[in-house]
Amino acid sequence: MATYLSEIVASHRQAAAADARDVVELVCQARSAPPTRPFTAALQASSGLAVVAEVKRRSPSKGDLAPGLDPAEVAKAYAAGGAAGLSVLTDGAYFGGSPADLAAARSASGLPTLRKDFTVAEVDVCDARLMGADAVLLIVAALADDELARLQALADELGLDALLEVHDEDELARALALSPRLVGVNQRDLVTFEVDPERAARLAAHIPGDVVAVAESGISGPDDAARLAAAGYQAVLVGESLVTAPDRTAAVGALVGHPVAARPAAPTSVRR
């Protein structure tokens, strides 16, 4: 997989392979963790377009975005603007995040929270649950079909919602084979790292109406939000434009509530 993900995923796989903790014991600990907040249901309950607002210090492509941010302060500002949920980067090496960022943001906001990281093994799913996350990200491009199925099943067992992230038609077909409740379409190209603003609209018609669809990347303001809602997306996941906004509460408020168009219950076939 010669993409921008290659180095990051390889480092996470190396870390998972070197992790000597007992997975069975971790699963037992995760089962005993406090109850999760319903992430997918929070997006469904939103009146109009829901916003998943991201706590993000830096990115590999843009460098520092808000390196000194206070995750609790940022999360409270997002909640005040009407965010339905949070996404928090916990990768340290490439994004400057940490589990402590997630815990602080979730506690301060009261919102259901997605652990935004590179999930490659069962220990990652368990860690997400143990650090207090309510949902976990599964990047289809980074996982084989058997890994996707196994990690989604473990997330479900532990009470975590799983956001299956796709970038194209082939990945969407792989995700839909697992009957997910939540699918994210990332508009950022894996090879060039450029945003394709037509990607989410193109894939929307292939996502069944009973799956909650989330558009990701390249969402800079209310015009983008309205366009994606009109394409049938119930939610947008927004990071850079929110975390760098001078008024984060107002920036979230400008995105929420756009009328969401219904997608067909029986989607058009996905090209393989």
C-alpha positions in Angstrom: 0.0 0.0 0.0 2.2 2.8 -1.3 0.2 5.7 0.2 0.7 8.3 2.9 -0.8 5.7 5.3 2.0 3.2 4.7 4.6 4.4 7.2 2.0 5.2 9.9 0.2 1.8 9.6 3.5 0.0 9.5 4.6 1.7 12.8 1.3 0.8 14.4 1.6 -2.8 13.3 5.1 -3.0 14.7 3.9 -1.6 18.0 1.0 -4.1 18.2 3.3 -7.0 17.4 5.6 -6.0 20.2 2.8 -5.5 22.7 3.3 -8.3 25.3 0.0 -7.8 27.1 -2.5 -10.6 27.3 -5.4 -10.0 24.9 -7.8 -12.1 26.8 -7.1 -10.2 30.0 -7.4 -6.9 28.1 -10.8 -7.9 26.8 -11.9 -8.8 30.3 -10.8 -5.4 31.6 -12.5 -3.6 28.7 -15.8 -5.5 29.4 -15.7 -4.1 32.9 -15.2 -0.5 31.9 -17.9 2.1 32.5 -20.8 2.2 30.0 -20.2 3.9 26.7 -22.2 6.8 25.3 -24.1 6.0 22.1 -22.1 7.5 19.3 -24.1 6.5 16.2 -27.4 7.2 17.9 -26.2 10.7 18.8 -25.7 11.4 15.1 -29.1 9.9 14.2 -30.8 12.0 16.8 -29.5 15.3 15.4 -32.0 17.7 13.8 -30.5 18.1 10.4 -26.8 17.6 9.7 -24.8 16.4 12.7 -21.2 17.5 13.3 -18.4 15.3 14.7 -15.8 17.9 15.8 -12.2 16.9 15.9 -9.6 17.7 18.5 -6.4 17.6 16.5 -3.0 19.2 17.3 -1.1 18.5 14.0 -1.2 16.5 10.9 1.6 14.9 8.7 0.6 17.0 5.7 0.0 20.4 7.4 2.3 20.2 10.4 1.2 22.0 13.6 -2.4 23.1 13.7 -2.9 23.9 17.3 0.0 22.4 19.2 -0.7 24.0 22.5 -4.5 23.4 22.6 -6.3 22.5 25.8 -8.5 19.5 24.7 -11.0 20.2 27.4 -11.4 23.9 26.4 -11.7 23.0 22.7 -14.2 20.2 23.4 -16.4 22.5 25.5 -16.4 25.1 22.7 -17.4 22.4 20.2 -20.3 21.3 22.5 -21.5 24.8 22.9 -21.7 25.1 19.1 -23.9 22.1 18.8 -21.5 19.2 18.0 -23.2 15.8 18.3 -19.9 14.0 19.0 -16.2 14.4 19.2 -13.3 12.8 17.3 -10.0 12.9 19.2 -6.6 12.0 17.7 -4.6 9.8 20.1 -1.7 9.0 17.8 1.4 10.7 19.3 4.1 10.3 16.7 2.3 11.7 13.7 -0.5 13.8 15.1 0.7 14.9 18.5 -2.3 13.4 20.3 -2.7 11.1 23.3 -5.2 9.1 25.3 -5.1 11.9 27.8 -6.5 14.3 25.2 -9.4 12.0 24.6 -10.2 11.6 28.3 -10.0 15.3 28.9 -12.2 16.2 25.9 -14.8 13.6 26.6 -15.1 14.5 30.3 -15.3 18.2 29.6 -17.9 18.0 26.8 -20.2 15.2 27.8 -20.3 14.1 24.2 -19.8 10.6 22.8 -16.2 10.4 21.5 -14.5 8.6 18.6 -10.9 7.5 19.1 -9.3 8.7 15.9 -6.3 6.4 15.5 -4.9 3.6 13.3 -6.6 0.5 14.7 -4.7 -2.6 13.5 -5.1 -5.2 16.3 -7.3 -6.4 19.1 -5.2 -4.5 21.6 -6.0 -1.2 19.9 -9.8 -1.9 20.2 -9.4 -2.8 23.9 -7.2 0.3 24.5 -9.9 2.5 22.9 -12.5 1.1 25.4 -10.2 1.4 28.4 -9.2 5.0 27.6 -12.9 5.9 27.6 -13.8 6.1 23.9 -17.3 5.4 22.7 -16.4 4.6 19.1 -13.3 3.3 17.2 -12.1 4.0 13.7 -11.5 1.1 11.3 -9.7 2.3 8.1 -10.7 -0.2 5.4 -7.6 0.6 3.3 -5.3 -0.4 6.2 -7.0 -3.7 7.0 -7.6 -7.1 5.3 -11.2 -8.4 5.1 -10.6 -10.8 8.0 -9.1 -8.1 10.1 -12.0 -5.8 9.5 -14.5 -8.4 10.4 -12.6 -9.5 13.5 -12.0 -5.9 14.8 -15.6 -4.8 14.1 -16.9 -7.9 16.0 -14.7 -7.1 19.0 -15.7 -3.5 19.0 -19.4 -4.6 19.1 -18.7 -7.0 21.9 -17.1 -4.3 23.9 -19.9 -1.8 23.4 -18.0 0.4 20.9 -19.4 1.8 17.7 -17.2 1.2 14.7 -16.8 3.8 12.0 -15.6 2.1 8.9 -13.7 4.6 6.8 -13.6 4.2 3.0 -12.0 6.2 0.2 -13.4 4.6 -3.0 -16.0 2.2 -4.4 -14.0 -0.9 -3.8 -13.4 -0.1 -0.2 -17.1 0.8 0.2 -18.1 -2.6 -1.2 -15.8 -4.3 1.4 -17.2 -2.3 4.2 -20.8 -2.9 3.2 -20.2 -6.7 3.2 -19.9 -6.5 7.0 -23.4 -4.8 7.4 -22.0 -1.8 9.3 -24.2 0.8 11.1 -21.7 3.6 10.4 -19.6 4.4 7.3 -17.3 7.3 6.8 -16.2 8.5 3.3 -12.9 10.3 3.5 -12.5 12.7 0.6 -8.7 12.9 0.9 -6.8 10.9 -1.7 -4.6 8.2 -0.2 -1.8 8.8 -2.8 -1.8 12.5 -3.4 -3.3 13.6 0.0 -5.4 16.1 -2.0 -9.1 16.5 -1.3 -11.6 15.4 -4.0 -14.8 17.4 -3.2 -16.8 15.1 -5.5 -15.8 11.8 -3.8 -18.4 11.8 -1.0 -21.2 12.9 -3.4 -20.2 10.1 -5.8 -20.3 7.4 -3.2 -23.4 8.5 -1.4 -25.7 6.8 -3.8 -24.1 3.5 -3.0 -24.6 3.7 0.8 -27.9 2.0 2.0 -30.4 4.4 3.6 -30.2 2.5 6.9 -26.5 3.1 7.3 -25.4 6.3 9.0 -23.1 8.1 6.5 -20.4 10.5 7.6 -18.4 12.7 5.2 -14.8 13.4 6.2 -12.0 15.8 5.1 -12.1 19.0 3.1 -15.1 20.5 4.9 -14.2 24.1 5.3 -17.5 25.9 5.9 -21.3 25.9 5.7 -21.4 25.6 1.9 -19.5 22.3 2.0 -21.7 21.1 4.9 -24.9 22.0 3.0 -23.7 20.2 -0.2 -22.9 17.0 1.7 -26.2 17.1 3.6 -28.0 17.4 0.2 -26.1 14.4 -1.0 -27.5 12.4 1.9 -24.8 12.5 4.6 -26.2 12.6 8.1 -23.0 13.9 9.6 -19.7 15.5 8.8 -16.4 14.9 10.6 -14.4 18.2 10.6 -11.0 18.8 12.0 -8.7 21.4 10.6 -11.2 24.2 9.8 -12.7 23.9 13.3 -9.5 23.6 15.4 -7.9 26.5 13.6 -11.0 28.7 13.7 -10.8 31.9 15.8 -14.3 31.2 17.2 -14.7 27.4 17.4 -18.2 27.5 18.8 -19.4 29.7 15.9 -17.6 27.6 13.4 -19.4 24.4 14.6 -22.7 26.3 14.7 -22.3 27.3 11.0 -22.2 23.6 10.0 -24.9 22.0 12.0 -28.6 21.5 11.1 -28.5 21.6 7.3 -31.4 19.6 5.8 -30.3 16.0 5.0 -31.6 14.4 1.9 -32.8 10.8 2.1 -30.7 8.2 0.4 -32.5 5.3 -1.4 -33.1 2.2 0.8 -31.8 0.1 -2.0 -28.5 1.7 -3.2 -27.0 1.4 -6.6 -24.5 -1.3 -7.0 -20.9 -0.6 -6.0 -18.3 -1.2 -8.7 -15.7 -3.8 -7.6 
